């Protein structure tokens, strides 16, 4: 299922507002996914069922979460094949 990439500003603003109100940290996975879709038109970031995360989205999400959790860059971490 290929969807047109739409800028996620509205979603990002709502996430940032919620974080401001709760003191949470925001990890911009929505922005990372948008960047993938813009830079790789037709690239598949969903599984064959069209809904669940595919390998690209799973890796992007994992990488985006790694930095704030471990206070280190995920650059250079191995990517396991599955």
Backbone bond lengths (Angstrom), bond angles and torsions (degrees), N, CA, C in turn:
res aa  C-N    CA-C-N  psi(-1)  N-CA   C-N-CA  omega(-1)  CA-C   N-CA-C  phi
1 X - - - 1.452 - - 1.524 107.93 -
2 X 1.300 117.60 114.06 1.450 121.74 -178.77 1.520 108.64 -105.08
3 X 1.326 116.04 121.70 1.452 120.72 179.45 1.516 108.67 -112.95
4 X 1.311 115.77 149.53 1.455 120.47 177.17 1.524 109.34 -65.72
5 X 1.321 116.66 138.56 1.459 121.07 178.02 1.526 109.17 -73.25
6 X 1.308 116.03 123.81 1.464 120.92 178.61 1.523 108.61 -116.18
7 X 1.338 117.56 132.37 1.461 119.27 179.99 1.533 110.79 -56.30
8 X 1.323 116.71 132.09 1.461 120.74 -173.42 1.530 115.11 -90.92
9 X 1.339 117.65 24.43 1.467 119.57 -175.68 1.526 113.28 -55.30
10 X 1.334 117.25 -42.70 1.463 120.99 -177.64 1.536 110.90 -62.77
11 X 1.322 115.65 -45.49 1.473 120.47 179.05 1.519 109.80 -65.08
12 X 1.334 116.57 -42.87 1.452 120.38 -179.33 1.519 111.48 -61.45
13 X 1.315 116.45 -41.65 1.470 120.12 179.67 1.525 110.97 -62.35
14 X 1.333 116.85 -40.92 1.463 119.04 -179.97 1.526 110.95 -67.93
15 X 1.342 117.22 -36.44 1.468 120.53 176.93 1.522 111.09 -65.10
16 X 1.331 115.82 -44.01 1.463 119.80 -179.98 1.523 111.85 -64.69
17 X 1.321 116.93 -37.82 1.465 120.59 177.99 1.522 110.51 -65.15
18 X 1.325 116.94 -44.04 1.468 120.69 178.34 1.524 110.73 -62.47
19 X 1.317 116.97 -39.99 1.461 120.64 178.84 1.522 111.00 -65.61
20 X 1.320 115.73 -40.34 1.461 120.40 178.61 1.530 110.61 -61.32
21 X 1.321 116.56 -41.34 1.465 120.78 -178.72 1.524 112.99 -71.84
22 X 1.332 116.93 -28.51 1.465 120.53 -174.18 1.519 114.66 -109.09
23 X 1.334 116.90 -10.82 1.455 120.11 -177.22 1.527 112.92 79.44
24 X 1.318 116.65 16.81 1.466 121.29 -178.76 1.526 111.08 -81.31
25 X 1.316 115.44 163.42 1.461 122.44 173.55 1.522 107.92 -96.51
26 X 1.317 116.20 136.46 1.462 120.57 179.45 1.524 109.13 -102.81
27 X 1.312 115.32 128.98 1.458 122.01 173.68 1.528 106.13 -110.18
28 X 1.315 116.68 117.69 1.458 121.06 -171.44 1.528 112.83 -82.48
29 X 1.301 116.42 67.36 1.458 121.77 177.69 1.528 109.90 -68.22
30 X 1.311 116.89 -34.52 1.461 120.79 177.99 1.528 109.91 -60.10
31 X 1.327 117.12 -41.73 1.450 121.29 179.28 1.532 110.73 -66.79
32 X 1.327 116.59 -41.70 1.466 120.37 179.47 1.529 110.21 -62.42
33 X 1.313 117.09 -41.58 1.462 120.63 179.31 1.534 110.23 -65.77
34 X 1.310 116.36 -40.50 1.466 120.67 177.02 1.530 110.21 -60.18
35 X 1.327 117.08 -45.66 1.455 120.83 -179.83 1.530 111.33 -60.89
36 X 1.332 116.90 -39.49 1.461 120.30 176.99 1.526 110.14 -60.27
37 X 1.322 116.48 -46.79 1.467 120.38 -177.02 1.524 112.04 -66.39
38 X 1.327 117.99 -34.51 1.459 121.48 178.26 1.524 110.49 -71.34
39 X 1.322 116.78 -43.14 1.460 121.37 -174.92 1.524 114.00 -84.35
40 X 1.322 117.31 -15.69 1.466 121.50 -179.97 1.531 109.70 -134.76
41 X 1.341 117.36 66.19 1.465 119.62 -179.13 1.526 110.16 -56.05
42 X 1.289 116.18 133.09 1.461 120.78 -179.31 1.516 112.87 84.58
43 X 1.341 117.13 -6.78 1.461 120.58 177.70 1.523 110.15 -67.71
44 X 1.297 116.10 144.80 1.462 119.88 -175.84 1.529 110.50 -99.94
45 X 1.338 116.56 115.15 1.460 119.90 176.36 1.528 111.56 -111.34
46 X 1.318 115.63 10.74 1.466 120.48 176.35 1.525 109.08 -121.09
47 X 1.322 114.99 157.59 1.463 120.74 178.31 1.532 109.44 -69.90
48 X 1.294 115.11 172.21 1.467 120.30 -178.33 1.528 113.43 -59.25
49 X 1.344 117.36 -21.91 1.462 119.33 179.31 1.529 112.30 -76.52
50 X 1.355 116.59 -7.08 1.455 120.78 177.22 1.510 114.99 80.70
51 X 1.310 117.62 2.61 1.456 120.52 -176.12 1.530 112.88 -126.81
52 X 1.318 116.74 -52.63 1.464 120.79 -175.83 1.533 111.40 -73.72
53 X 1.315 114.74 157.75 1.462 120.37 179.78 1.518 110.85 -61.81
54 X 1.316 114.92 133.35 1.451 120.74 172.28 1.515 109.30 -88.67
55 X 1.311 116.73 -173.24 1.468 121.19 -177.40 1.520 112.48 -60.06
56 X 1.325 117.04 -43.36 1.464 120.18 -177.91 1.523 110.74 -64.33
57 X 1.325 117.13 -46.42 1.470 119.55 -178.93 1.526 111.09 -67.53
58 X 1.322 117.38 -38.88 1.466 120.54 178.40 1.530 110.44 -62.64
59 X 1.330 116.72 -43.60 1.467 120.86 179.51 1.530 110.78 -67.01
60 X 1.326 117.36 -43.39 1.464 120.98 179.14 1.523 111.28 -62.05
61 X 1.321 116.12 -44.77 1.463 120.81 178.96 1.521 110.70 -62.66
62 X 1.315 116.52 -46.56 1.470 120.75 179.61 1.525 111.13 -60.20
63 X 1.320 116.45 -43.81 1.459 120.54 -179.93 1.525 111.60 -65.50
64 X 1.330 116.10 -41.27 1.466 119.94 -179.77 1.526 111.81 -66.42
65 X 1.324 117.37 -32.66 1.465 120.83 179.16 1.527 112.76 -80.58
66 X 1.318 117.17 -26.43 1.459 121.67 -175.77 1.532 111.91 -60.24
67 X 1.325 116.35 -49.48 1.464 120.89 -174.79 1.526 113.75 -57.72
68 X 1.327 119.87 -52.34 1.470 117.81 -179.26 1.531 113.26 -70.45
69 X 1.321 117.74 -26.71 1.465 119.41 179.81 1.527 112.75 -75.34
70 X 1.336 116.02 -40.55 1.459 120.50 -174.80 1.526 113.81 -108.77
71 X 1.333 117.01 -1.81 1.468 122.59 -179.94 1.526 111.09 55.26
72 X 1.313 116.46 38.14 1.465 123.95 177.28 1.521 108.15 -141.29
73 X 1.310 115.60 157.01 1.458 119.64 176.59 1.531 110.29 -76.64
74 X 1.308 117.35 143.56 1.463 119.84 176.10 1.535 112.55 -82.78
75 X 1.328 117.77 -4.15 1.453 121.90 -178.99 1.529 109.63 -58.67
76 X 1.312 115.36 127.52 1.461 120.33 178.46 1.518 115.04 94.44
77 X 1.332 117.12 -7.03 1.462 118.89 177.23 1.526 109.42 -69.12
78 X 1.317 117.35 147.23 1.466 118.66 179.66 1.522 111.43 -70.99
79 X 1.297 114.93 150.44 1.460 121.42 175.74 1.517 107.10 -109.51
80 X 1.315 116.82 112.90 1.457 120.89 -179.89 1.527 110.30 -74.17
81 X 1.289 116.24 141.73 1.458 121.32 176.32 1.524 108.97 -87.09
82 X 1.298 117.13 136.88 1.456 120.19 174.93 1.495 110.35 -139.97
